[in-house]
Amino acid sequence: MVEERIKVNYKPLWKRVIDKEITTGDLRRDTKIAASTFTKMMNNENVSLDVLVRICVALECGLDDIVEIEN
């Protein structure tokens, strides 16, 4: 049996950051997320749910506002 990896896309996050007129550096500092984790997100790689929740709290939004699941 071959497992199919679920792909994620963080385009909604980057759009939301622009709309809120903040920098990714500010968001990273406010959420205390490592630069390497942000690099993973810029490359549409999976990150922990804890990271996503911290971003949601900081941006006052839900998970579906910052990540898309690609089929």
BABA-162344 format. One record per residue (C-alpha): residue number from 1; x, y, z. Coordinates in pm, 1 decimal, decimal comma, padded with zeros to 6 digits. Layout:
N
ATOM  num      east     north        up
ATOM  NUM         X         Y         Z
...
//
This chain:
71
ATOM  num      east     north        up
ATOM    1   00000,0   00000,0   00000,0
ATOM    2   00140,1   00339,4  -00102,8
ATOM    3   00075,1   00629,4   00132,4
ATOM    4  -00015,5   00955,8  -00032,0
ATOM    5   00127,4   01261,8   00141,6
ATOM    6  -00114,9   01541,8   00202,6
ATOM    7   00017,1   01869,6   00067,0
ATOM    8  -00041,8   02199,4   00240,9
ATOM    9  -00027,8   02551,1   00106,8
ATOM   10   00026,8   02861,0   00321,1
ATOM   11  -00075,8   03122,3   00061,1
ATOM   12  -00370,1   03233,5   00278,0
ATOM   13  -00126,2   03304,5   00564,6
ATOM   14   00100,6   03524,4   00354,5
ATOM   15  -00202,3   03710,1   00216,0
ATOM   16  -00336,1   03765,0   00567,6
ATOM   17   00002,2   03897,2   00685,2
ATOM   18   00001,6   04148,5   00398,4
ATOM   19  -00360,8   04247,1   00464,6
ATOM   20  -00283,7   04307,7   00834,1
ATOM   21   00017,8   04517,5   00729,7
ATOM   22   00266,6   04328,3   00944,4
ATOM   23   00595,6   04170,7   00848,1
ATOM   24   00676,4   03803,9   00870,8
ATOM   25   00957,9   03904,9   01107,4
ATOM   26   00706,9   04069,7   01340,8
ATOM   27   00481,9   03764,7   01327,4
ATOM   28   00775,7   03533,3   01392,2
ATOM   29   00889,1   03741,3   01689,4
ATOM   30   00537,2   03773,7   01835,1
ATOM   31   00470,6   03400,0   01808,7
ATOM   32   00823,4   03291,5   01909,4
ATOM   33   00849,6   03064,0   01607,1
ATOM   34   01194,2   02964,9   01478,7
ATOM   35   01317,4   03104,7   01149,8
ATOM   36   01363,4   02748,7   01022,7
ATOM   37   00993,2   02682,4   01079,4
ATOM   38   00901,3   02989,2   00874,9
ATOM   39   01132,4   02861,2   00601,1
ATOM   40   00940,7   02532,8   00602,8
ATOM   41   00615,8   02724,4   00568,9
ATOM   42   00751,4   02932,1   00280,5
ATOM   43   00833,8   02600,8   00110,2
ATOM   44   00483,4   02464,6   00184,0
ATOM   45   00616,7   02194,5   00414,5
ATOM   46   00427,1   02055,8   00712,4
ATOM   47   00473,6   02220,7   01051,7
ATOM   48   00330,3   02130,3   01391,2
ATOM   49  -00023,3   02213,3   01490,1
ATOM   50   00115,9   02408,2   01786,6
ATOM   51   00286,3   02648,9   01545,1
ATOM   52  -00030,7   02696,4   01343,5
ATOM   53  -00236,3   02759,2   01656,6
ATOM   54   00009,5   03023,8   01780,0
ATOM   55  -00018,2   03198,7   01444,0
ATOM   56  -00398,1   03182,4   01456,1
ATOM   57  -00403,0   03335,0   01803,9
ATOM   58  -00169,5   03615,0   01695,0
ATOM   59  -00371,6   03688,8   01380,4
ATOM   60  -00709,8   03631,3   01547,9
ATOM   61  -00823,5   03378,5   01288,9
ATOM   62  -00891,7   03009,6   01232,9
ATOM   63  -00676,3   02738,8   01078,7
ATOM   64  -00866,1   02753,7   00751,2
ATOM   65  -00769,4   03123,0   00726,4
ATOM   66  -00396,3   03043,9   00708,1
ATOM   67  -00359,5   02703,5   00542,9
ATOM   68  -00508,2   02521,6   00245,3
ATOM   69  -00499,7   02146,8   00192,6
ATOM   70  -00417,6   02044,8  -00164,4
ATOM   71  -00543,1   01722,0  -00315,9
//
